[in-house]
Amino acid sequence: MQDRPVVVITGGTAGVGRALARAYAHRGWRVAVLARGQAGLAATAADVARAGGEPLTLAADVADSAAVFDAADRVVARWGRIDLWINNAMVTVFGPAERATPEEYARVTAVTYLGTVHGTLAALRHMRPRDRGTILQIGSALAYRSIPLQAAYCAAKAACRGFTDSLRSELLHEKSRIRLTMAQLPAVDTPQFDWARTHVRGRPQPVPPIHTPEAVAEAIAAAARTAPREIWIGAPSMQAILGTMVAPGLMDRMMARSAWDSQIGPGDARADNLMQPVERDMGAAGRFGSEASDRVASLSGPTVRAGLAAGGVLVAAAALTAAALLARRRDP
């Protein structure tokens, strides 16, 4: 089956990336996965093969542009093309902004933001000769609505959005048929909260409602098919983004009151993956499975904005919805 489509997933050995690798394998795709850890790469390759896909594992740090370009070359040498490139790799530092070191900020930026840039450039180099293909950036509602204790990550995701919007305009100017989309994610039950570097007592945790990585991966795969300008996944993402658009100052104060203690759970921090990979198979899901929903709504950003432009009533409704959500999160 040499005509099977090809997807490349960075950070594809854990969390949403791992769930995406399985999802595309179930669809019969050829799945190339970029990551640093050998244990995760081996386990993901086995998952892909069991699900009916054809795996290719590529050990690479996305902060290293040469390694990413070489990985893309190897995919094309093996399978002849790249149909879909998903930039998913990330690392983070959790805690008050001033407790993180400049080196930690640089590392989060190099992986989460520049890793997206490197992956995009590598994909473009191989997609341009065919004038086709899709590049999908894994974003976050935090690209719009920053929250306390995650300054480095929020900034990196916001930078990804700025880069993507600029490149999209260039592709439109060139009348390119290469498609570019970004998925803004809600809270997801992933190992991110188990191997993030922390500067607080306790262990990081997502602010509910939480979604399973499999449900989010299916929503992302649906977005990749149609490639809207942007897709907002999960009602909390929509509420946070719209609330920031309508009443940013109010959202700032709500975040200050409600989004600090709710992100810190009991327990002690474990080995982190900021500078070096954690050499064990982390899988797709984290430790919040009992709280995670396997149902998730999604809506394209342009559709929402068009609705908001239709009348002030919708704007007010969006603000009230966001306020209600945040008030609920503050309740014990």
N, C-alpha and C positions, 0 to 999 in steps of 0.2 A: 504493500500500500504506500507507494512512494509519493502519492499526491496528498497524504495527510498533512493538515496545516501544522505550523510550527509556532510555539509560544516560548518566549524567554521570560523567566521570572527571577528578579533579583530578590535576595532575602527569602528564597523559596523553601527553606527547610523548617520553618516554624511559623506558628500563628496563621494569619490570613494568607501569607505566601504559601505555606504548606497546604492549606485548604484549597487554594487555587490550583496548585500542582495536581492534587487529586481530582478536582473538578474537571480540569482539561484532559486528564488521563481518561476519566470516565467517558469523555466525549470522543475519545480515540485520537487525540492530538499527540504530536511529538513534543515532549516537554523538556526544555533545557532549564536547569536551575543553577543560579549563581549564589554562592555563600562561602563563608570562611571555614566552617567546621566540617571536618571529614565525617564525624559520626552522623550529623544531620543530613549530609549529602547522601551517604550510603542508605540511610533509612528512607529518605524521600525517593530515591531511585527505586527501592523495593516497592514502595507504595504505588508509584506510577506504573511500574510493570504489572503489579497485581490488578490494577484498575483498568488495564487494557491500553495504556499509553506506551510510548517509547521514550525512555529517559536518557538524558545526557547531563552529567554532573560536571560543574565547572568551578573549581576552587578559586575564588577571587574575592578581594576586598574592593568594594565599589568605590572606595575613596581613592583607589589607584586607577587613574584613567587608562594607563597602558594595559593593565590587567583586564579591564572591562572591554576595551577595543579588541584585545586578543581573544577574549571569550566569544565576542560576537563573530569574529573571523572563524573561529572553530565551529560555531553553530552552522554558519553558511557553508563551510568546507564539508561538514557532515551531511547536511540536509538541503543545501542549495538556496535557502531563503529564510527570511524571518517574517512571519505574518503578523505577529502580535508581540510587542515588548511591554512588559509590566514592570515599572519601577516601584518596588515595594520595600527594599532594604532600609532599615532604620536602626539607630541606637538613640539612647536618651540619658539624661541626667536628671534625677528627681530631687527637688528640694528648693529652698529659697534661692533666688537668683544670685545673691552675693556669696553663697557658699560654694558654688561651682567655680573651678579654676579656669583661667583662660585656656589651658590645654584641653580641658573637658568641653568647653564651648567649641573649640576648634574641631575636636573630634566629632561631636554631634553634627556640626555644620558640614564637615567633610563627607560623612556617610549619608546623612538624611537629605541634605540639600545637594551637595556636589555629586553625590552618588547618583541622584536623579538626573543631574546634568550630564554626567558621563554616560549613563545608560541611554539617555535620549540621543546624544550625539552618535554613539555607537550604532544605535538602531537606524538613525537617519542615513548614516553612511552606506548602509546596505539596502535601505528602502528607496532611496532616491533614484537609483538606476532603473528600478521597476515602477517608480512613481505610484507605489501602493504600500499599504501596511497600516497598522494602528499602533500608536504609542499611548499607553494608559498609565497615568500617574496615580499612585495610591496616596491620597491626601487625608485630611482630617477636618472635622468641624473646627478644630483648633487652628486651622489655617486662617479662619475668619475671627473666631472668638477665643483669644488667648485666655488662659486661666493661671492662677497662682501655682507655684511649685513645678512648672514645666516650661520655664522661659526659653531654654535652649531649643527644645523640641517645637514649641509653638512658632518660634522665629524661623526655624528651618522649614517647617511646613508652609508658612506664609511666603517664604522665599521661593519654594517650589511653585506655588500658585502664580507668583509674579513672573517667574521664568516661563512657565507654561503659557500664560496669557500673551506674553511678548512673542514667543515662538509661533503661537497660533496665528497671530496677525501676519507674521512673515510668510507662513505657509499659504494663507489666504491671498496675500499679495502676489505670490508666485503662481497662484492657481494650482497648487499641488493637490494631488489626490490622497496624500498621506493624511490619515486622520489622527487627531490629538484630543484626548479627553482626560478628565481628572475626576476621580471618585472621592468625595469627602465622607469619611467614615465616622460612625458613632463609637461609643465604648464597646470593645470587643473582648471576649474572654480569651486572651492569648498569653503565652509565656513572657511577654514584654514586662509584666508586673513582677515576674520572678527573677529576671536577670538584668533589670535596669540598675545602673549605679545610683545610689541614694545618699542623701545628706540629711536625712531625718531619722528619728527613732521610729521603728515600726516598718511595715512593708507597704509599698505602693499598691493601690487598688483603684479600679475604674469607678467612676461615679455612675450609679445606676440611672436608667435601665441599661443592662448589659446584653449583648447579642453573641450568638455562637459564631465562630469563624466560618463555619460551613454556610450558614445563612447569608453572611456578608459576602462570601466568595461567590455564591450563586448570583447575588445582585450585581456584583462587579462583572461577572461573565456576561450577564444580560446587557450591561452598559457597553461592554466591549463590542457586542454585536452591532449596536446602533450608533455608538460613538457620539453621544450628544456633547455639547460643549463642556458640560459639567454635570455630574450626577450627585445628588445628596442622598445618602443612605441612612435610613433610620429617622424616626420622628424627632429624637433629640438633636440630631444634626440640623434638621430643618429649623427647629425652634431656636437653637443657639445662633445660627447664621442670620435668620430673620430678625431675631431680637437685637443682634448687634447692628444690623442695618437701620433698624427703626429707633432704637434707644441705647446707643453705646454707653453713655454715662451711667444709666440705670443698670445695665449689664455689668459694668465695672464694679459697682457697689454690691450687686448681688453675688458676683464671684468672690469678692472680698469676704462676704459673710458666710457663703455656703460651700465654697469649693476648696476649702483648706483641709479641715478635719475629715471631710468625706473621702479624701484621697489617701488617707493613711490608715492602714489596718494593723491588727496585732501581728506579732512575730518579729523575726530578725531578718535583716537583709542577707542574701546569699551571694555567691560569686557572681560578678557582673560580666557582661560581654562588651563593655565599652571599647577597650583597647585590644583584647584578645578574645577569640571565640570560646564559648563554654563547650567543651568536648563531650557532650552527651546529646542524645536525641530528645529534644524538648516537645516534639509533636505540634499539633495545631492548637489544641486547647490549653488554657491555663487552669487555675485552681478555683474558678468561679462557675463551674458547670451547673451547679444546682440553682444558680441565680440567672443563668443566661437563657434568653429566648431564642428559639429557632425560627422565629418569624420576624421579618424586617421589611419595612416599607421603603420605597425609593422614589425619587422624583427628580426630574432634570431641573437644574438651576434656572435656565431660561424660561421654563414653564411657570415656575414659581414667580419669577420677576414679572412676567407678563400679567399674571393674576394680580400681583400687587399694584401694577400700573393701572389696572382697570378701575380701582376705586379706593378711597381712603378707608372704607370700612374694613377691607382686607388688611390694610396696614395696621389699623387698631387691633384687629383680631390677632394678628401675628404677635404684636407686642404683649397683649394680654395672655396669649398662650405661653409665650416664653416666660413671662412673670409667674404664671401659675406653676409651670414646670419647676422653676428654680425654688419657688416657695415650698413646693412639695418635697424637694430634695433636702430642704433644711429641717423638715419635720423629723423627729426621732422615729 
